């Protein structure tokens, strides 16, 4: 009987292993999507009840509107928190251990903690004045965390670029021993170019990341141009990475395979 | 063997026999032939051609049609192009797959001013 139960347990464990591994990504994303849909649903209800209360300010209508507002506040902060979790997952999934983006990742983490604590805090609201005070306080405190989501979004994109740099370096290290030495002058020039181009891209990423924390950029964080400007730089780095990998593939095909 | 002696007494028959003997009866026929000789010649030419065609067709049907096969051409083998793929093509695809648009994922819009006060637009 024990043997039978062990035999049944083993495939179940293997199945669970397969189920859980890719599920992490699906969980973070689907959790955020679910929480956001809940917020939208609650927000519609709150808007209707608030309108009813403003048109007909009875005690009953006020109570209904306060209850709906509390639900919406909770749903909003849970949605923000799950967005932060999703962003964190996307950043940490790249496993870059890249120091310059660490403050951004830490800020996303703090934002998540803040949103989750606010989701609980909002449930202590009883009166309309409590709600007004809570929102006033929230408006002051949330700015920094909302901005963390914006800068974190760029930091996650940087993590992707850094991951490519790590993999490119690994590819370079793999190809080097495959090349017949001593290197011809042409090949040596190409390898030198590849190394200097790789360093140039690394410097560009470092400068871009450090600039994210500069006063000039942080002052601009709420503007529409914040993302478009950063997106342009990311596109430039991506193009350089493409050129670099094309040069490496060319060396691989012409020198390593011959 | 007794010779049969027939005596023609019918005056019309006598007249006809006389015309045959004197070849007088053929005169209208010769005149007709002379008048339509070109039509007759044309008719015979066409008839001869038609007969020739029919005879030719019958003769060709009896003879099997020779099958002409083209001479063998040496088979040409398509040149096999050996495509060498780099081990690093996957990395290139990875770079290409990076979405450079920001924000990614899009930041949803939230209302930070949830209260029961009238919103002034």
Interface residues (C-beta under 8 A of the other chain):
Chain A: X36 X39 X43 X46 X50 X53 X54 X62 X65 X66 X69 X72 X73 X76 X79 X80 X83 X86 X87 X90 X128 X131 X132 X135 X138 X139 X142 X146 X149 X150 X153 X154 X156 X157 X160 X161 X164 X167 X168 X171 X174 X175 X227 X228 X230 X231 X234 X235 X238 X241 X242 X245 X246 X248 X249 X252 X253 X257
Chain B: X84 X86 X87 X88 X89 X91 X92 X94 X95 X96 X98 X100 X101 X102 X103 X104 X105 X107 X108 X110 X111 X112 X113 X114 X115 X116 X117 X118
